[in-house]
Each structure stands twice: as C-alpha cells, then as structure tokens.
Amino acid sequence: MPVTIDGKDSIIQEQAGAYATMVIWYDSLQCVSCYMGFIDAWKQFFEYSRDSVDGFGPVLILVPPKRNIVEFEETLKKSHYKFPINVDYSYKFCNLNPKIVSSDCQNVFLLDKNHEIVLVGNPFYNNSMMRLYKRTINVLIANQGVIPKLLY
C-alpha cells in the first residue's frame, strides 16, 4: 500500500520489532471530510507512540471512496499530516480481512507482536476504552509483545 506523509509518497519500514500495533482502519463508506476529521483525532496516538512509548506503533489505513479519489488525494495533500497514512486503493486490507465489519466502533484493533488481535474498539468513544488501550499497550510492551497467562 502506498504510504503518504505530509502529502508526499514515502517508504516506511514495517512495524518490525513492535510489541504492540494499533491498526486504525477507515473504509470507503466514509466521506472525505469525515476521513480528515478522524485523521486529526488520531494525532495524539501517533504522538504518544513517537514521544513516550518504545515498542508501540499505530498504523492508519484508509480506503478512499472510488467516486472521490481525486478529492481525497487533494484533501490529504492539503492536510500536511506528519504521520504515515497507508492508502489502500485496491481494497487489499479488506480482502485479506473479510471478517472485519465496517463500523465506527470496531475499526480499531490492537495487535500483539504476532499480529494477533488482543483488543477491538475505538478508544475515542469511551474513556474506559482509552484507559484499557493504554493499559494493554503497557502490558504488551512490558511482556515483549504478549499478554501473560494468569496462573491460578
């Protein structure tokens, strides 16, 4: 998938070595202005990963609406967004993950180091969910990317 940073195509390394990866996915059902509003909201997680947490990285995946690709690209270039955005023009993410449902509440996934889903839900809709994400990210980082099994 092409990656865009500050309106320019870029090449970034995979999240190699990441103990926790947050996948943020928006499909083509969203309007272009909606995308941009969501992108602004996610800046805090990108800043959180860059400034204070080693071993954690968010990944933003956008599937632009086919009918508005030009508008989407122009808006994205004007946004001067400083963090990586994966633009999925060919619906590869959706095709590889057919069980993912298009939903504002379920378009965010936290993955462990093996890319297994450990948490689903959008932390911006609920303060408890935001705390749960941060706590789970810290647990993953402290345990080299795995959720420890409790011994009873």
CNS distance restraints for C-alpha pairs under 8 A (distance, minus, plus):
assign (resid   1 and name CA) (resid  86 and name CA) 5.92 0.50 0.50
assign (resid   1 and name CA) (resid  87 and name CA) 5.97 0.50 0.50
assign (resid   1 and name CA) (resid  88 and name CA) 5.59 0.50 0.50
assign (resid   1 and name CA) (resid  89 and name CA) 7.65 0.50 0.50
assign (resid   2 and name CA) (resid   9 and name CA) 6.73 0.50 0.50
assign (resid   2 and name CA) (resid  10 and name CA) 7.45 0.50 0.50
assign (resid   2 and name CA) (resid  11 and name CA) 7.86 0.50 0.50
assign (resid   2 and name CA) (resid  86 and name CA) 5.81 0.50 0.50
assign (resid   2 and name CA) (resid  87 and name CA) 5.70 0.50 0.50
assign (resid   2 and name CA) (resid  88 and name CA) 7.29 0.50 0.50
assign (resid   3 and name CA) (resid   9 and name CA) 5.66 0.50 0.50
assign (resid   3 and name CA) (resid  10 and name CA) 5.42 0.50 0.50
assign (resid   3 and name CA) (resid  11 and name CA) 6.44 0.50 0.50
assign (resid   3 and name CA) (resid  12 and name CA) 7.46 0.50 0.50
assign (resid   3 and name CA) (resid  84 and name CA) 6.04 0.50 0.50
assign (resid   3 and name CA) (resid  85 and name CA) 5.28 0.50 0.50
assign (resid   3 and name CA) (resid  86 and name CA) 4.54 0.50 0.50
assign (resid   3 and name CA) (resid  87 and name CA) 6.25 0.50 0.50
assign (resid   4 and name CA) (resid   8 and name CA) 5.23 0.50 0.50
assign (resid   4 and name CA) (resid   9 and name CA) 4.48 0.50 0.50
assign (resid   4 and name CA) (resid  10 and name CA) 5.58 0.50 0.50
assign (resid   4 and name CA) (resid  84 and name CA) 5.76 0.50 0.50
assign (resid   4 and name CA) (resid  85 and name CA) 5.20 0.50 0.50
assign (resid   4 and name CA) (resid  86 and name CA) 6.63 0.50 0.50
assign (resid   4 and name CA) (resid  87 and name CA) 7.52 0.50 0.50
assign (resid   5 and name CA) (resid   9 and name CA) 6.42 0.50 0.50
assign (resid   5 and name CA) (resid  10 and name CA) 6.30 0.50 0.50
assign (resid   5 and name CA) (resid  80 and name CA) 7.55 0.50 0.50
assign (resid   5 and name CA) (resid  81 and name CA) 6.29 0.50 0.50
assign (resid   5 and name CA) (resid  82 and name CA) 5.48 0.50 0.50
assign (resid   5 and name CA) (resid  83 and name CA) 5.61 0.50 0.50
assign (resid   5 and name CA) (resid  84 and name CA) 5.10 0.50 0.50
assign (resid   5 and name CA) (resid  85 and name CA) 6.53 0.50 0.50
assign (resid   6 and name CA) (resid  77 and name CA) 6.62 0.50 0.50
assign (resid   6 and name CA) (resid  79 and name CA) 7.27 0.50 0.50
assign (resid   6 and name CA) (resid  80 and name CA) 4.21 0.50 0.50
assign (resid   6 and name CA) (resid  81 and name CA) 4.77 0.50 0.50
assign (resid   6 and name CA) (resid  82 and name CA) 5.01 0.50 0.50
assign (resid   6 and name CA) (resid  83 and name CA) 7.32 0.50 0.50
assign (resid   7 and name CA) (resid  76 and name CA) 6.09 0.50 0.50
assign (resid   7 and name CA) (resid  77 and name CA) 3.84 0.50 0.50
assign (resid   7 and name CA) (resid  78 and name CA) 6.93 0.50 0.50
assign (resid   7 and name CA) (resid  79 and name CA) 7.32 0.50 0.50
assign (resid   7 and name CA) (resid  80 and name CA) 5.85 0.50 0.50
assign (resid   7 and name CA) (resid  81 and name CA) 7.10 0.50 0.50
assign (resid   8 and name CA) (resid  77 and name CA) 7.29 0.50 0.50
assign (resid  12 and name CA) (resid  84 and name CA) 7.89 0.50 0.50
assign (resid  15 and name CA) (resid  21 and name CA) 7.46 0.50 0.50
assign (resid  15 and name CA) (resid  57 and name CA) 6.96 0.50 0.50
assign (resid  17 and name CA) (resid  55 and name CA) 6.83 0.50 0.50
assign (resid  17 and name CA) (resid 113 and name CA) 7.37 0.50 0.50
assign (resid  18 and name CA) (resid  55 and name CA) 4.51 0.50 0.50
assign (resid  18 and name CA) (resid  56 and name CA) 5.55 0.50 0.50
assign (resid  18 and name CA) (resid  57 and name CA) 6.75 0.50 0.50
assign (resid  18 and name CA) (resid 113 and name CA) 6.07 0.50 0.50
assign (resid  18 and name CA) (resid 145 and name CA) 7.42 0.50 0.50
assign (resid  19 and name CA) (resid  55 and name CA) 4.99 0.50 0.50
assign (resid  19 and name CA) (resid  56 and name CA) 6.02 0.50 0.50
assign (resid  19 and name CA) (resid 112 and name CA) 5.86 0.50 0.50
assign (resid  19 and name CA) (resid 113 and name CA) 4.59 0.50 0.50
assign (resid  19 and name CA) (resid 140 and name CA) 6.02 0.50 0.50
assign (resid  19 and name CA) (resid 141 and name CA) 5.50 0.50 0.50
assign (resid  19 and name CA) (resid 144 and name CA) 5.80 0.50 0.50
assign (resid  19 and name CA) (resid 145 and name CA) 3.84 0.50 0.50
assign (resid  19 and name CA) (resid 146 and name CA) 7.49 0.50 0.50
assign (resid  20 and name CA) (resid  55 and name CA) 6.34 0.50 0.50
assign (resid  20 and name CA) (resid  56 and name CA) 4.76 0.50 0.50
assign (resid  20 and name CA) (resid  57 and name CA) 6.60 0.50 0.50
assign (resid  20 and name CA) (resid 110 and name CA) 6.80 0.50 0.50
assign (resid  20 and name CA) (resid 111 and name CA) 5.66 0.50 0.50
assign (resid  20 and name CA) (resid 112 and name CA) 4.91 0.50 0.50
assign (resid  20 and name CA) (resid 113 and name CA) 5.92 0.50 0.50
assign (resid  20 and name CA) (resid 137 and name CA) 6.07 0.50 0.50
assign (resid  20 and name CA) (resid 140 and name CA) 6.14 0.50 0.50
assign (resid  20 and name CA) (resid 141 and name CA) 6.78 0.50 0.50
assign (resid  20 and name CA) (resid 145 and name CA) 6.02 0.50 0.50
assign (resid  21 and name CA) (resid  56 and name CA) 5.71 0.50 0.50
assign (resid  21 and name CA) (resid  57 and name CA) 5.01 0.50 0.50
assign (resid  21 and name CA) (resid  58 and name CA) 5.48 0.50 0.50
assign (resid  21 and name CA) (resid  59 and name CA) 7.06 0.50 0.50
assign (resid  21 and name CA) (resid 110 and name CA) 5.70 0.50 0.50
assign (resid  21 and name CA) (resid 111 and name CA) 5.06 0.50 0.50
assign (resid  21 and name CA) (resid 112 and name CA) 6.58 0.50 0.50
assign (resid  21 and name CA) (resid 113 and name CA) 7.59 0.50 0.50
assign (resid  21 and name CA) (resid 115 and name CA) 7.79 0.50 0.50
assign (resid  22 and name CA) (resid  56 and name CA) 7.83 0.50 0.50
assign (resid  22 and name CA) (resid  57 and name CA) 6.33 0.50 0.50
assign (resid  22 and name CA) (resid  58 and name CA) 4.38 0.50 0.50
assign (resid  22 and name CA) (resid  59 and name CA) 5.97 0.50 0.50
assign (resid  22 and name CA) (resid 108 and name CA) 6.93 0.50 0.50
assign (resid  22 and name CA) (resid 109 and name CA) 5.62 0.50 0.50
assign (resid  22 and name CA) (resid 110 and name CA) 4.45 0.50 0.50
assign (resid  22 and name CA) (resid 111 and name CA) 6.19 0.50 0.50
assign (resid  23 and name CA) (resid  58 and name CA) 5.93 0.50 0.50
assign (resid  23 and name CA) (resid  59 and name CA) 4.87 0.50 0.50
assign (resid  23 and name CA) (resid  60 and name CA) 6.12 0.50 0.50
assign (resid  23 and name CA) (resid  61 and name CA) 7.35 0.50 0.50
assign (resid  23 and name CA) (resid 108 and name CA) 5.61 0.50 0.50
assign (resid  23 and name CA) (resid 109 and name CA) 5.11 0.50 0.50
assign (resid  23 and name CA) (resid 110 and name CA) 6.32 0.50 0.50
assign (resid  23 and name CA) (resid 111 and name CA) 7.56 0.50 0.50
assign (resid  24 and name CA) (resid  58 and name CA) 7.24 0.50 0.50
assign (resid  24 and name CA) (resid  59 and name CA) 6.01 0.50 0.50
assign (resid  24 and name CA) (resid  60 and name CA) 4.76 0.50 0.50
assign (resid  24 and name CA) (resid  61 and name CA) 6.02 0.50 0.50
assign (resid  24 and name CA) (resid 107 and name CA) 6.05 0.50 0.50
assign (resid  24 and name CA) (resid 108 and name CA) 4.65 0.50 0.50
assign (resid  24 and name CA) (resid 109 and name CA) 6.70 0.50 0.50
assign (resid  25 and name CA) (resid  60 and name CA) 6.06 0.50 0.50
assign (resid  25 and name CA) (resid  61 and name CA) 4.72 0.50 0.50
assign (resid  25 and name CA) (resid  62 and name CA) 5.91 0.50 0.50
assign (resid  25 and name CA) (resid  63 and name CA) 7.91 0.50 0.50
assign (resid  25 and name CA) (resid 107 and name CA) 5.28 0.50 0.50
assign (resid  25 and name CA) (resid 108 and name CA) 6.33 0.50 0.50
assign (resid  26 and name CA) (resid  30 and name CA) 7.08 0.50 0.50
assign (resid  26 and name CA) (resid  35 and name CA) 7.47 0.50 0.50
assign (resid  26 and name CA) (resid  61 and name CA) 6.41 0.50 0.50
assign (resid  26 and name CA) (resid  62 and name CA) 5.02 0.50 0.50
assign (resid  26 and name CA) (resid  63 and name CA) 6.16 0.50 0.50
assign (resid  26 and name CA) (resid 102 and name CA) 7.87 0.50 0.50
assign (resid  26 and name CA) (resid 107 and name CA) 6.60 0.50 0.50
assign (resid  27 and name CA) (resid  62 and name CA) 6.12 0.50 0.50
assign (resid  27 and name CA) (resid  63 and name CA) 4.67 0.50 0.50
assign (resid  27 and name CA) (resid  64 and name CA) 6.81 0.50 0.50
assign (resid  27 and name CA) (resid  65 and name CA) 7.75 0.50 0.50
assign (resid  27 and name CA) (resid 102 and name CA) 6.87 0.50 0.50
assign (resid  28 and name CA) (resid  62 and name CA) 7.75 0.50 0.50
assign (resid  28 and name CA) (resid  63 and name CA) 5.07 0.50 0.50
assign (resid  28 and name CA) (resid  64 and name CA) 4.97 0.50 0.50
assign (resid  28 and name CA) (resid  65 and name CA) 4.25 0.50 0.50
assign (resid  28 and name CA) (resid  66 and name CA) 7.40 0.50 0.50
assign (resid  29 and name CA) (resid  65 and name CA) 6.74 0.50 0.50
assign (resid  30 and name CA) (resid  34 and name CA) 6.09 0.50 0.50
assign (resid  30 and name CA) (resid  35 and name CA) 6.56 0.50 0.50
assign (resid  30 and name CA) (resid  65 and name CA) 7.49 0.50 0.50
assign (resid  31 and name CA) (resid  35 and name CA) 6.45 0.50 0.50
assign (resid  31 and name CA) (resid  65 and name CA) 7.54 0.50 0.50
assign (resid  32 and name CA) (resid  36 and name CA) 6.59 0.50 0.50
assign (resid  32 and name CA) (resid  64 and name CA) 7.73 0.50 0.50
assign (resid  32 and name CA) (resid  65 and name CA) 7.84 0.50 0.50
assign (resid  32 and name CA) (resid  68 and name CA) 7.55 0.50 0.50
assign (resid  32 and name CA) (resid  71 and name CA) 7.33 0.50 0.50
assign (resid  32 and name CA) (resid  72 and name CA) 5.70 0.50 0.50
assign (resid  32 and name CA) (resid  75 and name CA) 7.76 0.50 0.50
assign (resid  33 and name CA) (resid  37 and name CA) 6.35 0.50 0.50
assign (resid  34 and name CA) (resid  38 and name CA) 6.26 0.50 0.50
assign (resid  35 and name CA) (resid  39 and name CA) 6.10 0.50 0.50
assign (resid  35 and name CA) (resid  62 and name CA) 7.96 0.50 0.50
assign (resid  36 and name CA) (resid  40 and name CA) 6.31 0.50 0.50
assign (resid  36 and name CA) (resid  75 and name CA) 7.82 0.50 0.50
assign (resid  36 and name CA) (resid  76 and name CA) 7.53 0.50 0.50
assign (resid  36 and name CA) (resid  79 and name CA) 7.80 0.50 0.50
assign (resid  37 and name CA) (resid  41 and name CA) 6.47 0.50 0.50
assign (resid  38 and name CA) (resid  42 and name CA) 6.45 0.50 0.50
assign (resid  39 and name CA) (resid  43 and name CA) 6.79 0.50 0.50
assign (resid  42 and name CA) (resid  46 and name CA) 6.70 0.50 0.50
assign (resid  43 and name CA) (resid  47 and name CA) 6.08 0.50 0.50
assign (resid  43 and name CA) (resid  83 and name CA) 7.83 0.50 0.50
assign (resid  44 and name CA) (resid  48 and name CA) 5.93 0.50 0.50
assign (resid  45 and name CA) (resid  49 and name CA) 6.11 0.50 0.50
assign (resid  45 and name CA) (resid  58 and name CA) 7.01 0.50 0.50
assign (resid  46 and name CA) (resid  50 and name CA) 6.11 0.50 0.50
assign (resid  46 and name CA) (resid  57 and name CA) 7.29 0.50 0.50
assign (resid  46 and name CA) (resid  58 and name CA) 6.29 0.50 0.50
assign (resid  46 and name CA) (resid  83 and name CA) 6.96 0.50 0.50
assign (resid  47 and name CA) (resid  51 and name CA) 5.75 0.50 0.50
assign (resid  48 and name CA) (resid  52 and name CA) 5.63 0.50 0.50
assign (resid  48 and name CA) (resid  53 and name CA) 6.61 0.50 0.50
assign (resid  49 and name CA) (resid  53 and name CA) 4.99 0.50 0.50
assign (resid  49 and name CA) (resid  54 and name CA) 6.92 0.50 0.50
assign (resid  49 and name CA) (resid  56 and name CA) 5.79 0.50 0.50
assign (resid  49 and name CA) (resid  57 and name CA) 5.67 0.50 0.50
assign (resid  49 and name CA) (resid  58 and name CA) 7.32 0.50 0.50
assign (resid  50 and name CA) (resid  54 and name CA) 7.69 0.50 0.50
assign (resid  50 and name CA) (resid  57 and name CA) 7.91 0.50 0.50
assign (resid  54 and name CA) (resid 141 and name CA) 7.81 0.50 0.50
assign (resid  55 and name CA) (resid 141 and name CA) 6.11 0.50 0.50
assign (resid  56 and name CA) (resid 137 and name CA) 7.18 0.50 0.50
assign (resid  56 and name CA) (resid 141 and name CA) 7.40 0.50 0.50
assign (resid  59 and name CA) (resid  84 and name CA) 7.39 0.50 0.50
assign (resid  59 and name CA) (resid  85 and name CA) 7.27 0.50 0.50
assign (resid  59 and name CA) (resid  86 and name CA) 7.50 0.50 0.50
assign (resid  60 and name CA) (resid  84 and name CA) 7.06 0.50 0.50
assign (resid  60 and name CA) (resid  85 and name CA) 5.23 0.50 0.50
assign (resid  60 and name CA) (resid  86 and name CA) 5.90 0.50 0.50
assign (resid  61 and name CA) (resid  85 and name CA) 6.17 0.50 0.50
assign (resid  61 and name CA) (resid  86 and name CA) 4.65 0.50 0.50
assign (resid  61 and name CA) (resid  87 and name CA) 5.86 0.50 0.50
assign (resid  61 and name CA) (resid  88 and name CA) 6.73 0.50 0.50
assign (resid  62 and name CA) (resid  85 and name CA) 7.25 0.50 0.50
assign (resid  62 and name CA) (resid  86 and name CA) 6.19 0.50 0.50
assign (resid  62 and name CA) (resid  87 and name CA) 4.96 0.50 0.50
assign (resid  62 and name CA) (resid  88 and name CA) 5.95 0.50 0.50
assign (resid  63 and name CA) (resid  87 and name CA) 6.00 0.50 0.50
assign (resid  63 and name CA) (resid  88 and name CA) 4.92 0.50 0.50
assign (resid  63 and name CA) (resid  89 and name CA) 6.10 0.50 0.50
assign (resid  63 and name CA) (resid  91 and name CA) 6.68 0.50 0.50
assign (resid  64 and name CA) (resid  68 and name CA) 7.25 0.50 0.50
assign (resid  64 and name CA) (resid  69 and name CA) 6.03 0.50 0.50
assign (resid  64 and name CA) (resid  72 and name CA) 6.61 0.50 0.50
assign (resid  64 and name CA) (resid  87 and name CA) 7.25 0.50 0.50
assign (resid  64 and name CA) (resid  88 and name CA) 7.23 0.50 0.50
assign (resid  64 and name CA) (resid  89 and name CA) 6.62 0.50 0.50
assign (resid  65 and name CA) (resid  69 and name CA) 6.02 0.50 0.50
assign (resid  65 and name CA) (resid  72 and name CA) 7.88 0.50 0.50
assign (resid  68 and name CA) (resid  72 and name CA) 6.00 0.50 0.50
assign (resid  69 and name CA) (resid  73 and name CA) 6.11 0.50 0.50
assign (resid  70 and name CA) (resid  74 and name CA) 6.16 0.50 0.50
assign (resid  71 and name CA) (resid  75 and name CA) 6.02 0.50 0.50
assign (resid  72 and name CA) (resid  76 and name CA) 6.05 0.50 0.50
assign (resid  73 and name CA) (resid  77 and name CA) 6.18 0.50 0.50
assign (resid  74 and name CA) (resid  78 and name CA) 6.28 0.50 0.50
assign (resid  75 and name CA) (resid  79 and name CA) 6.21 0.50 0.50
assign (resid  76 and name CA) (resid  80 and name CA) 7.26 0.50 0.50
assign (resid  76 and name CA) (resid  81 and name CA) 7.60 0.50 0.50
assign (resid  88 and name CA) (resid  92 and name CA) 6.48 0.50 0.50
assign (resid  88 and name CA) (resid  93 and name CA) 6.98 0.50 0.50
assign (resid  91 and name CA) (resid  95 and name CA) 6.14 0.50 0.50
assign (resid  92 and name CA) (resid  96 and name CA) 6.05 0.50 0.50
assign (resid  93 and name CA) (resid  97 and name CA) 6.08 0.50 0.50
assign (resid  94 and name CA) (resid  98 and name CA) 5.76 0.50 0.50
assign (resid  94 and name CA) (resid 100 and name CA) 7.32 0.50 0.50
assign (resid 100 and name CA) (resid 107 and name CA) 8.00 0.50 0.50
assign (resid 101 and name CA) (resid 106 and name CA) 7.13 0.50 0.50
assign (resid 101 and name CA) (resid 107 and name CA) 7.70 0.50 0.50
assign (resid 102 and name CA) (resid 106 and name CA) 7.27 0.50 0.50
assign (resid 102 and name CA) (resid 107 and name CA) 6.83 0.50 0.50
assign (resid 103 and name CA) (resid 107 and name CA) 5.94 0.50 0.50
assign (resid 104 and name CA) (resid 122 and name CA) 7.23 0.50 0.50
assign (resid 105 and name CA) (resid 121 and name CA) 5.39 0.50 0.50
assign (resid 105 and name CA) (resid 122 and name CA) 5.01 0.50 0.50
assign (resid 105 and name CA) (resid 125 and name CA) 7.55 0.50 0.50
assign (resid 106 and name CA) (resid 120 and name CA) 6.11 0.50 0.50
assign (resid 106 and name CA) (resid 121 and name CA) 4.72 0.50 0.50
assign (resid 106 and name CA) (resid 122 and name CA) 6.14 0.50 0.50
assign (resid 107 and name CA) (resid 120 and name CA) 7.71 0.50 0.50
assign (resid 107 and name CA) (resid 121 and name CA) 6.68 0.50 0.50
assign (resid 107 and name CA) (resid 122 and name CA) 6.63 0.50 0.50
assign (resid 108 and name CA) (resid 120 and name CA) 5.88 0.50 0.50
assign (resid 108 and name CA) (resid 121 and name CA) 5.37 0.50 0.50
assign (resid 108 and name CA) (resid 122 and name CA) 5.38 0.50 0.50
assign (resid 109 and name CA) (resid 117 and name CA) 6.39 0.50 0.50
assign (resid 109 and name CA) (resid 118 and name CA) 7.55 0.50 0.50
assign (resid 109 and name CA) (resid 119 and name CA) 5.75 0.50 0.50
assign (resid 109 and name CA) (resid 120 and name CA) 4.65 0.50 0.50
assign (resid 109 and name CA) (resid 121 and name CA) 6.55 0.50 0.50
assign (resid 110 and name CA) (resid 117 and name CA) 5.78 0.50 0.50
assign (resid 110 and name CA) (resid 118 and name CA) 5.72 0.50 0.50
assign (resid 110 and name CA) (resid 119 and name CA) 5.03 0.50 0.50
assign (resid 110 and name CA) (resid 120 and name CA) 6.48 0.50 0.50
assign (resid 110 and name CA) (resid 133 and name CA) 7.77 0.50 0.50
assign (resid 111 and name CA) (resid 115 and name CA) 4.96 0.50 0.50
assign (resid 111 and name CA) (resid 116 and name CA) 5.18 0.50 0.50
assign (resid 111 and name CA) (resid 117 and name CA) 4.53 0.50 0.50
assign (resid 111 and name CA) (resid 118 and name CA) 5.64 0.50 0.50
assign (resid 111 and name CA) (resid 119 and name CA) 7.23 0.50 0.50
assign (resid 112 and name CA) (resid 116 and name CA) 5.49 0.50 0.50
assign (resid 112 and name CA) (resid 117 and name CA) 6.63 0.50 0.50
assign (resid 112 and name CA) (resid 118 and name CA) 6.57 0.50 0.50
assign (resid 112 and name CA) (resid 140 and name CA) 6.84 0.50 0.50
assign (resid 112 and name CA) (resid 145 and name CA) 5.25 0.50 0.50
assign (resid 112 and name CA) (resid 146 and name CA) 5.94 0.50 0.50
assign (resid 112 and name CA) (resid 147 and name CA) 7.86 0.50 0.50
assign (resid 113 and name CA) (resid 144 and name CA) 7.71 0.50 0.50
assign (resid 113 and name CA) (resid 145 and name CA) 4.71 0.50 0.50
assign (resid 113 and name CA) (resid 146 and name CA) 6.73 0.50 0.50
assign (resid 114 and name CA) (resid 145 and name CA) 7.76 0.50 0.50
assign (resid 119 and name CA) (resid 133 and name CA) 7.64 0.50 0.50
assign (resid 121 and name CA) (resid 129 and name CA) 7.42 0.50 0.50
assign (resid 122 and name CA) (resid 126 and name CA) 7.67 0.50 0.50
assign (resid 122 and name CA) (resid 129 and name CA) 7.29 0.50 0.50
assign (resid 123 and name CA) (resid 127 and name CA) 6.83 0.50 0.50
assign (resid 123 and name CA) (resid 128 and name CA) 7.83 0.50 0.50
assign (resid 123 and name CA) (resid 129 and name CA) 4.86 0.50 0.50
assign (resid 123 and name CA) (resid 130 and name CA) 4.38 0.50 0.50
assign (resid 123 and name CA) (resid 133 and name CA) 7.07 0.50 0.50
assign (resid 124 and name CA) (resid 129 and name CA) 7.79 0.50 0.50
assign (resid 124 and name CA) (resid 130 and name CA) 6.73 0.50 0.50
assign (resid 125 and name CA) (resid 129 and name CA) 7.73 0.50 0.50
assign (resid 126 and name CA) (resid 130 and name CA) 6.42 0.50 0.50
assign (resid 127 and name CA) (resid 131 and name CA) 6.30 0.50 0.50
assign (resid 128 and name CA) (resid 132 and name CA) 6.13 0.50 0.50
assign (resid 129 and name CA) (resid 133 and name CA) 6.13 0.50 0.50
assign (resid 130 and name CA) (resid 134 and name CA) 6.35 0.50 0.50
assign (resid 131 and name CA) (resid 135 and name CA) 6.01 0.50 0.50
assign (resid 132 and name CA) (resid 136 and name CA) 5.94 0.50 0.50
assign (resid 133 and name CA) (resid 137 and name CA) 6.02 0.50 0.50
assign (resid 134 and name CA) (resid 138 and name CA) 6.21 0.50 0.50
assign (resid 135 and name CA) (resid 139 and name CA) 6.25 0.50 0.50
assign (resid 136 and name CA) (resid 140 and name CA) 6.11 0.50 0.50
assign (resid 137 and name CA) (resid 141 and name CA) 6.18 0.50 0.50
assign (resid 138 and name CA) (resid 142 and name CA) 6.02 0.50 0.50
assign (resid 139 and name CA) (resid 143 and name CA) 6.13 0.50 0.50
assign (resid 139 and name CA) (resid 146 and name CA) 7.92 0.50 0.50
assign (resid 139 and name CA) (resid 147 and name CA) 6.76 0.50 0.50
assign (resid 140 and name CA) (resid 144 and name CA) 6.08 0.50 0.50
assign (resid 140 and name CA) (resid 145 and name CA) 4.41 0.50 0.50
assign (resid 140 and name CA) (resid 146 and name CA) 5.31 0.50 0.50
assign (resid 140 and name CA) (resid 147 and name CA) 5.90 0.50 0.50
assign (resid 141 and name CA) (resid 145 and name CA) 5.54 0.50 0.50
assign (resid 141 and name CA) (resid 146 and name CA) 7.98 0.50 0.50
assign (resid 143 and name CA) (resid 147 and name CA) 6.89 0.50 0.50
assign (resid 143 and name CA) (resid 148 and name CA) 7.04 0.50 0.50
